[in-house]
């Protein structure tokens, strides 16, 4: 069962936007990024193109932001009763 905690649609930030939450959230974070952006995953920083979708696991470090222009995304913070991982096709 899924339980949505919070969500936002078409959230717009300027070109200086950085989201930094070292301990992450107690739930899963789903992002649908509509603009070019960067993500730091572990020690690697990657640049992604618009229309990127990512789900962060609970308590995962979060560090991402704008890459060369405004940053726009849809997001949802949620919990679920099953463990989400790549083996279940999400």
C-alpha positions as CSV (number, residue, x, y, z in Angstrom):
1,X,0.0,0.0,0.0
2,X,1.3,3.5,-0.9
3,X,0.7,6.6,1.3
4,X,1.5,10.0,-0.1
5,X,2.9,12.3,2.5
6,X,3.5,15.5,0.4
7,X,3.8,16.4,-3.2
8,X,4.3,19.3,-5.6
9,X,3.8,19.9,-9.3
10,X,5.8,22.2,-11.6
11,X,7.8,23.5,-8.7
12,X,10.1,26.2,-10.2
13,X,13.4,27.4,-8.8
14,X,16.1,29.8,-10.3
15,X,19.5,28.8,-11.6
16,X,21.1,28.9,-8.2
17,X,18.8,26.1,-6.8
18,X,20.5,23.3,-4.8
19,X,18.7,20.8,-2.6
20,X,21.0,19.4,0.1
21,X,19.6,17.0,2.7
22,X,22.5,14.7,3.8
23,X,20.2,12.3,5.8
24,X,17.4,12.3,3.2
25,X,13.8,11.7,4.1
26,X,12.1,9.0,6.2
27,X,10.1,8.1,3.1
28,X,10.8,7.6,-0.6
29,X,11.3,10.6,-2.8
30,X,10.1,10.5,-6.4
31,X,11.3,13.3,-8.8
32,X,10.2,14.0,-12.3
33,X,12.7,16.6,-13.5
34,X,11.5,18.8,-16.3
35,X,14.7,20.8,-16.9
36,X,18.4,20.0,-17.1
37,X,19.8,19.2,-13.6
38,X,22.6,17.7,-11.7
39,X,22.5,14.9,-9.2
40,X,25.2,13.7,-6.8
41,X,24.9,10.0,-6.3
42,X,27.6,8.7,-3.9
43,X,30.9,10.3,-5.1
44,X,29.7,10.9,-8.7
45,X,27.9,14.0,-10.0
46,X,25.9,13.5,-13.2
47,X,24.1,15.9,-15.4
48,X,20.7,14.8,-16.6
49,X,18.5,16.1,-19.5
50,X,14.9,17.2,-19.1
51,X,12.2,14.5,-18.6
52,X,14.3,12.5,-16.1
53,X,12.6,10.4,-13.4
54,X,14.3,9.2,-10.2
55,X,13.2,7.5,-7.0
56,X,15.4,7.9,-3.9
57,X,15.3,5.3,-1.2
58,X,14.5,6.1,2.4
59,X,17.2,8.0,4.2
60,X,19.3,8.4,1.1
61,X,21.5,11.5,0.9
62,X,20.0,14.1,-1.4
63,X,22.1,16.6,-3.3
64,X,20.8,17.9,-6.6
65,X,19.9,21.1,-8.4
66,X,19.8,23.4,-11.4
67,X,22.4,22.8,-14.2
68,X,22.7,26.0,-16.3
69,X,19.2,27.4,-16.0
70,X,16.0,27.3,-14.0
71,X,15.1,24.0,-12.3
72,X,11.5,22.6,-12.5
73,X,10.2,19.4,-11.2
74,X,7.2,17.4,-9.9
75,X,7.9,15.6,-6.7
76,X,6.2,13.2,-4.3
77,X,7.3,12.1,-0.8
78,X,5.7,8.7,0.0
79,X,5.8,5.6,2.1
80,X,4.8,2.1,1.1
81,X,4.4,-1.2,2.9
82,X,6.8,-3.1,0.6
83,X,10.5,-2.5,0.0
84,X,11.0,-0.7,-3.3
85,X,14.0,-1.8,-5.4
86,X,14.9,-2.3,-9.0
87,X,13.9,-6.0,-8.8
88,X,10.2,-5.2,-8.6
89,X,10.2,-3.1,-11.8
90,X,9.7,0.4,-10.4
